Amino acid sequence: MNYDAQTANIVLLRSPVALLAEGFAGIGWGQFDLSNCHSAEEVDNCIEASGHGVGRSRNQLRRFAEIKQGDIIVVPAPARIFIGIATGKKRFCCDFPWGENQVGVDFFSDKDIGPLSIARSELMKNLQARLRIRLTVADLNYFREEILGWVEQMASNGSIVGYSALNEKKEALLESFKLSLLSNLRQGKHYLKAGGEGLEVLVKELLELEGYNAVIPSKNTYEAGIDVDIVAEYTGPFLTQKLLVQVKDHTGMTSAHGLEQLLRVPEKDDYNLCLISLGEFDQSVTEKAGKKGVTLMDGNAFVEWLSERVDELSPATQQKLGLVTTPSIIIE
């Protein structure tokens, strides 16, 4: 694996983990084929030619297109991360939802257990926090020294192989937990307030854990036909972000109706619009959201977010979700 520690860009790609074994990392935006785009200008031309909008996601697509051979790629997964070196090869696979646009990556691996992983708990606090950012493509150069340290350690293998196998077992337990939690939420097997109100309060608490100042506006705040469940704002030293969030306590498919209710908000220009559902979104809703720059979070994505923050939820919220903490041994 060839890379230059001084010049390599370090990029987070929130890729489906299933792609790693094929030597690729992928992002979504299946309405665009970015396999022949290598610069911001080429991405802009591709977007304009397609007639689709991307809202605030344009910079993420540009960053993906600019990945070059020798760049360091970090792929977050539940409870762990994977690191590899970009080969520069790109491809488009329309039959791989949420990972259609792909870049070749040589992930650090062991012949017996496959791609090596690092537990998130082993990372420094600031990097752990950055990995929780709700972006599919993000710049991690600020954490260069720490990440290069892991690259050097993985390149020499050593004790990290054993840790990687342990992390894989942890992830299997976490995946089982997430499936059970999503099932319970969809079936109403919890003590959150009924009628969707309890889910709104849970999302508000999660946003506050992310550093947002969040409020649930009264139902008569907006005109008829407009539905906003949460208004949130984050102000940091380098970033101010405002969110208008709608939450759907659904079990099946979530239609475009919720999307339309958000898009009717008159002052939405200064806000990022987000639609969260315990259910799923079909392709038509996903495409419409992409054109209008609305962020969608389905049940699986929501439970992943929830699982990342579950230990920080208030004891009352944990109890309402039916969560308990018991020690487990995963070394056999």
Secondary structure as GFF3:
##gff-version 3
##sequence-region A 1 332
A	DSSP	beta_strand	10	13	.	.	.	ID=ss1
A	DSSP	three_ten_helix	17	22	.	.	.	ID=ss2
A	DSSP	beta_strand	24	27	.	.	.	ID=ss3
A	DSSP	alpha_helix	40	50	.	.	.	ID=ss4
A	DSSP	three_ten_helix	55	57	.	.	.	ID=ss5
A	DSSP	alpha_helix	58	65	.	.	.	ID=ss6
A	DSSP	beta_strand	72	77	.	.	.	ID=ss7
A	DSSP	beta_strand	80	92	.	.	.	ID=ss8
A	DSSP	beta_strand	101	107	.	.	.	ID=ss9
A	DSSP	beta_strand	109	110	.	.	.	ID=ss10
A	DSSP	beta_strand	114	115	.	.	.	ID=ss11
A	DSSP	beta_strand	117	119	.	.	.	ID=ss12
A	DSSP	three_ten_helix	120	122	.	.	.	ID=ss13
A	DSSP	alpha_helix	125	131	.	.	.	ID=ss14
A	DSSP	beta_strand	137	139	.	.	.	ID=ss15
A	DSSP	three_ten_helix	141	143	.	.	.	ID=ss16
A	DSSP	alpha_helix	144	155	.	.	.	ID=ss17
A	DSSP	alpha_helix	160	187	.	.	.	ID=ss18
A	DSSP	alpha_helix	197	209	.	.	.	ID=ss19
A	DSSP	beta_strand	213	215	.	.	.	ID=ss20
A	DSSP	beta_strand	230	235	.	.	.	ID=ss21
A	DSSP	beta_strand	240	248	.	.	.	ID=ss22
A	DSSP	alpha_helix	257	263	.	.	.	ID=ss23
A	DSSP	three_ten_helix	268	270	.	.	.	ID=ss24
A	DSSP	beta_strand	272	277	.	.	.	ID=ss25
A	DSSP	alpha_helix	283	292	.	.	.	ID=ss26
A	DSSP	beta_strand	295	297	.	.	.	ID=ss27
A	DSSP	alpha_helix	299	309	.	.	.	ID=ss28
A	DSSP	three_ten_helix	310	312	.	.	.	ID=ss29
A	DSSP	alpha_helix	315	320	.	.	.	ID=ss30
###
